[in-house]
Amino acid sequence: MSLTLTAPETLPITESFLETVRETLPVVGRSRAVLEMLSLIESLAGTETNVLITGESGVGKELVARLIHQTGGRPGSYLAHNCAAIPEGTLESDLFGHVSGAFTGAVAARRGFFEEAEGGTLFLDEIGEITSRVQAQLLRVLQEGEIRRVGESRVRHVRVRVLAATNRDLVQEVRAGRFREDLFYRLNVVQVRVPPLRDRRSDIPRFVRHFLAGSVRGAETVAEAVHPEAMELLLTYPWPGNVRQLANEVERAALLTRGRGPVRSRDFSPDVRGEPARDRRAGTLREQVERAQRRIVLEALRRHEWNKTRAARSLSITRQGLIKMMHRLELPLVAPEENGG
């Protein structure tokens, strides 16, 4: 059985896979960018290949890693480790373990994450931050399935699927000599790109609903809690901090507006409120035109209570033309308060 999700061009996703997606991701998007990502992840189901997960900070790369593990069919556990801002010696011990007396404070032998994840999945976040020494050790694990605990000469064999994530451009890091080319190709067997929020704007109402549910306004619907002009701002803002930034804004606004009506644009942080004005002077010509079109279309839809026929007539285009434009601009096809489920 398959389920076809609404998108400019439909992508079939099996019901069993979609059920796993629902169990793993707090919000299941319907934007084209997300459907393409989910379709790729489903094609990896049941495989053991290493995967490189790329995307900007705040897009939810670890959630995607959990989804890949859940659909991978490996019996072992899922472990995650952030490689950023950890001293080299500590990272070595964390990943490969150590023997008693290997260094000051190593009073007892300890298994590392690779041994702990035997038969399962190890997710290494911020892989672009590891040193050349750790890169060489990681390459050996991926090539030979071998590790050595810190302070030990004995070779131990492990069977672990590695998922790695980064917000860096590893191709540029390789060119600059900061990241091993052979390790990059070992990690980058398949690359899954997690789209930024600005490329999946039609999913924003769903995220807003989810974040409201966990806030002090959790008993209210999106329509009750967020004024239309505030939602319009959320749909047009470029979200450099992605989903994490949106979560913070919704929580902040919910706290500020308890007992005094729905959230309005003034209740968001100065950066979010001021971005549209600065936006007009930033970006390529195409980006500026799309931002202007997005605001115009949203205004027309709101003015006509999301009746697409009347909104299209007011813009002197056909209804089908408006729908195509909404797809291109990544705008929800129904009113945000209806799209939040």
N, C-alpha and C positions, 0 to 999 in steps of 0.2 A: 504494500500500500504506500502511496506517496502523497505528499501534501504540497500544493503549489501556493507559494506566498505571493502576495500582490507586489509587483514591481514593473518597471517599464517593459522589461522582457522577463518572463517568468522563469524561475529556476526551481525544478522539482527537488524536494528534500524528503527523504523517507520519514515516515511517522516515528519509527523507533529511534532514529537519530535525533529528530526534533524533540522527542521526549527527554533524551539525555541533555540536549541543549537547555531545555526548560529547567531541568534539575540543577544545572551547573551555573548558568548565567542568570543574574538577577533580572535582567531585561533582555528579551529576545527581539532584536531589531527586525524591521521589514524593509530597510533601505537597500537599494541595489548593491552598495558597497559591502554591506554586512552579509547579504545573501551570497555574494560571490565568495566571501571569506568562508562562510559556513559550508558551501558546496565543496570548496577545496579541502576543508577539514574532514568532511564526510568521506572524501576519496582516500583519506589516510587511515580510515578506520580499520583496525585489525592489523596494521603494519607496525614495524619496529624501527622505521627510519628516523634518523635524527632530524629535527626541525629547528629552523631559525625563525624566531618570531620578532618582527620589526614593527616599529611604530613610535609615535611621539610619547613623551611622558604624560601619564594620566589617561591613556586610552583603554587600559585594562588588559595588558599583555599576560599577566599571571592568570586571570580568569580564562583566557584563551588556552593557556598551557594546561590548566586543569581540564578543560573540555577535551583537548587532544588526548590527555591521559585517560579520561573516562571512556573515550571511544576507541582506545587503542587495544583493549582486550588483554592487557598485561596483568598477571595475578598479583604482582608485587605492589608495594605502597608508592605513593606520590610524595616526594620531598621537594622543598623549594629552598633556595639559598640566594641571597643578594650578594653579589661579588663586589659591590661598590664600597669604597671607603673602609676596606678591611685590610689591615697590614698583611704583607705577603706571607709571613710565617704563620699567622693565624688562619689565613685562608687555606694554606696547604694542609694544616691540621684539620680544619673543618671538612675539607673535601676528601682527604686521603687517610686521615687518622694519624695517630702517633703511638710510639711505645713509651713505656715508663722511662723517665730521665732524658727524653729526647731534647728537652729544653727546660728552662726554669719554670717551675709550676706544673710540669707534666709528672704528677705523682703516680699516675696509673695509666695503663694502656687504654686507648680509646679508638673505637671504630669511627671512620669518617662517613660522610654522606653517601659516597659511592657504595660502601659496604652495606650501609643501612637501607639503601634503595635497591638492593639485589633483587633482580627479577621484576623491578618496577620502573619508575620514571624519576629522573632527577631534573628539576628545572633550575637553570642557572640564569638569574636575572643580572642585567648590566654586565654581560660577558665582555663588553669592550673595555672594561676597566681593569682586567687582570693583567699581571706583569708577564714579561717574556718567559720567566722561569715557570710560572704556573701554566702558561700557554703550552710549553713543551711537555709538561706532565699530562695535561689534559689531552694533547694530541696522542700520547702513548695509550691512554685509556681508550680513546676512540678507535685507534688502529689495531691495538693488540688485546684490548680488554684487560690490561694489567695495571695494577697500582702498587706503590710502595708506601707504607706508612712512614711518617717522618721519623728518622732515627733508626730505620730498619732496612736491612738489605734484602729480606725475603720478598719475593714477588707474589702478589695475591691476584687471583683472577676474579673479575666481576662481569656481570651481564646486566647492563643498565641502559635504558633508553635515555638519551640526553635531549632535552629541549632547552634552547638558549634564547635569551631575549636581549635586545639592545635598542636604545634610541639614537645610537650613533650610526653613521654611515661607515660600515665596516670595509667597504670597497676603498673608500678614501683612507681609512686607517691602514689598510694593507699597502696602498701606494705610498703612504708616508712612512712605512716601515715600523709602525707601532703594533701591528697585528699580523701574525703569521698567516701567509697565504694558504699553506697546506691545512692549517687548522680551520680557516674560514671555509674551505671547500668541504671539509669533513662535517662541519656544523650545518652548512648551507645546502644539504641534500634537497630539502624542500623549504621554501621560504613562505611564511604566512604573514601577510601585512595586515595589521589591525588598523582600520581606517580612523582618521581623526574625526572628531565630532562635527567639524564643519563640512565633512563629506557625507554625513549621515543625519542631516538636520531633521528629516522627517521622523527620526526616532526620538527627538528631544522630548515631545510630550509624554512618551512612555517613561523616559528617565525621570521626568518631573513628577509623574504619578508615583513612581517607585520611591523617590526621595521624600516626597510629601508623606507617604505612608509611614515612613520611619521618623517623622518629625512631630512636633507638637500639634500640627494641623492634620494629623493622620486620619481623622474621622471624616474629613471633608473631601469632596470630589475636586478634580482639577478646576472645573468651572467655578466652584464656590471659593476655592483658595487663591486662584490666580486670575487677575483681571486680564481681559483680552489684549490690552495694549502692553502689558508686562510679558505675556506670552509672545507677542510679536517681537519684542526686544530679544527674548531668548532665542527665537528662531532666526534672527538676523545677525546676532553677535558672533564673531569668528571663533571664540573659545580656544585661545592659545593653550590653556591648561586642560582642555578636553573634559572628559566626563568627571574627573576629580574636581575641577573648577566648578562645573555645573552643580555638583553635589553640595559643595560649600556654599554656593550662592543661594540655592533653594533652602538649605538649612538655616542660613543667616536670615533670609527674608521671612521665613516661617516664624522664627523666634521674635523678630521685630514687629510683626503684624498681628500677634495674638489679640483678639478682642476688638480690633479696629478695622474690620473689613478685609477684602482680598488684597493679595500682594500686588503692588504697582511698581512701575519702573523705578520710582524714587527709592524703593526699598532695597534695591540691589546696590552693590558696591560702586564707588565712583568709577572704577575702571570699566565696568560693564555699562554703566549709564552713559559714559562719555565716549565709548568706542565708535558708535556710528558716525559722530561728527568728525573724528580723526580719520575714520575709515575712508572717507571720501577723498582724502589726499594720499592714500596708501595703496600699494598693490599695483598689479598690471592693469591695463585698460580693461581687459576682459573681466578681471575680478571686480573692478569698480562698477562696471556695467551690470554684472550679476547682482551685486549688493543693492544697486538702485532698483533693479527689476524685482528683487525679492521684497523690498519694502513696498513698492507700488502694488504688487500682486496681493500681498498680505493686507494692505489697507483696503483694497477693493473687495476682497473676500470678507473682511470684517464688517465693512460698510453694508454689505448685502447679506449678512448673516450666513456666510459660507454657501450661498446659493450660487453655484458655478455658472449657471446660465445667465443670471443677472449680472454677476461680476464680469463675465466675459463681454457682455453687451456694453457695459460701462467702459471697458478697455478697448472697444471696437475690434475685438477678435472673436473667433468662434469658440464655442464651449470646448471642442476637442483641442483647439489650439491652446486654450488656457490649461487644460489637463496636461498636455505635452510640456508646456512651460513649467508647470508645477513639478513634474517629474525631473526636468532638467535642473531646476533650481533646488531640488531636494526638499520640497515643501510637502507637508502632510496633505493627503487628498480629502480629509474630513476635518471638521473643526477640532482644534487641539483637545478640547474637553471630551470629545468623542473618541479621540485617537489615543487616549491615555491608558486604555485597557490592554 
